[in-house]
């Protein structure tokens, strides 16, 4: 009896109450010390977060399990209280959910990136210089007109997402979703051939191979966006909603489609995307009355980490810190500040390092000795080290939303 | 492979030796810092416990799993080395075991509380002002005479336990135990109707409904104890004994029936109940020769926590601390001091917070840097954080009772 029994128990014990939980998620927050000896979080001036820490308890959480570097999907499933090893969600499915594409059960979805290919076909830039979304929209419209799956019973949908990102959906009978990525995840090499792991997936792969060929021709006059890379082939998984699991009325406030998509996957309502970080408290206020779980997603810490930009990452933390008083004014019973994974600046990529986490719950918290929010201070925190899937149940307990187990 | 394989391994490796382990359990010991910034345990003058800490190792243990608030049953099963999620024990069964009621396999047992009901039938006090045990005995004798299950093949047993607590046992064929509590767990509302989850349990529920009605009439002239609330309908579960699992010869020293009942459930012998805390060392001495595992249960820390009484909880800890020299004089090889769960004074209820734990074993312990026994000092202890079911195996190891695994 491991997680299954625990998960079932959390579900049984959950009951709806009037208390409210805010989950403030800094994407890719965790880091490692840079040349100056501090992480961006440690270096940031963040008096309000530090105050929450002083009044709360801290810990380090493994997004999936020790040593595992999660993508955005698994990281968020951990945050939402699911075992990411049991619920695999392809990136294509997330992209589809994030742009409100009405994905059918049998559809196969994949994320695509516009990329820059050299004359020899090798990948020069996996993101085509992050082309503007408008160019993406124009090119995707063009591709949707020109590309032909080559099988009469297969329907093709291409959708722009943002910057270099897009969505492919294939609809038709007998299409498998077990297709490997064509994105090689590095530059200087050829895109990978689409390969299916079983017969239906081989059919999908051959359609995709055809589309790749056709797209190169259609895009041949483009300077940057002259190729397509696919990843995350998948079908929509069947995941029990947060409301069924934990009796929550959850809502998502996120600027980026993928995170709104993840929130939808676990049954969250999705509020309109705030235009900037400063709009988050007002956005929360709009949905405050009718919900009790607020997933607030800050993307820019991850972006700064992926760009290796220490000072930008620090600044994002400082910007969000200034929003905490407005958040407290709303009167939540519990605030959790955490992350879906680490994106250390020196690595400029996601990593496996456990994520710094604070839990603020003045009525019930066992305050610890930590007084500043940081990766290394959290290592001595009262919450210890747990897999991230325990964080939401802990927030439920502190919010009075978990009944006693047994007599 | 998780706990099943570990559990089987502990069993295989266990062997009987002459060394002795004392498990000193403070019920509900864990707490959160109060207004003065300290927990009762942190505030207590407890030189002897601190000396055990200085010579031993500490940790924090999750009674069931993170975020789960255990009842007394699951908390103790964790202490005894069982996964509480696998062995569900109803409160009625515990009560029966605790008063030596010879429960048969097919009997259905439930705990009842005398309660105070208003003229409108709503619950005013779930414990009837904690009536004296003598009044309970008189009323229960009266009820046993007057109540009639109304089915000729169903036999009825009513027993007083202590204060407002009593035991109901129904004996007869075709009675199910899947009956929901009638105790609403709050005041100002009506008691719940007994409901059975399957046909045999519906039969039980209809008998219970009849008894509730009859009891209201019989008790109608009582000022406080004028109603009955039932909870914890269950049958005796089948749990492997500590002697079969760990080759132990265990004995229980506890003042309260429920804990003696729990001890019997895992096959412990039960020593006569000590009249007060001061009598514990003598009670231990009486059974010292023929046993090697001594479960000593101190109830009053939990009672003080449930009453929100900080100074009483601190005093109980100080009282028990003064008994440690007498305990050491007996010459145990291993002393463990822990708890079945936390009962924080500010919450006046059980909670999910992990329990502070010390392990004293001069021959084998890896001493850590902790020098005072407290919730937050234990957070930095050498035992780290584990589920409580690992504590007894750790004590076995330190007592030389677990052989090497593998060649």
Interface residues (C-beta under 8 A of the other chain):
Chain A: X1 X2 X5 X6 X9 X10 X13 X363 X364 X365 X366 X367 X368 X369 X380 X381 X382 X384 X385 X386 X390 X393 X394 X396 X397 X402 X403 X404 X405 X406 X407
Chain B: X2 X3 X4 X31 X32 X33 X60 X64 X65 X66 X67 X68 X69 X70 X71 X72 X73 X74 X83 X84 X85 X86 X88 X89 X90 X91 X94 X111 X231 X232 X344 X346 X347 X349 X350 X351 X352 X353 X354 X375 X376 X379 X380 X384 X385
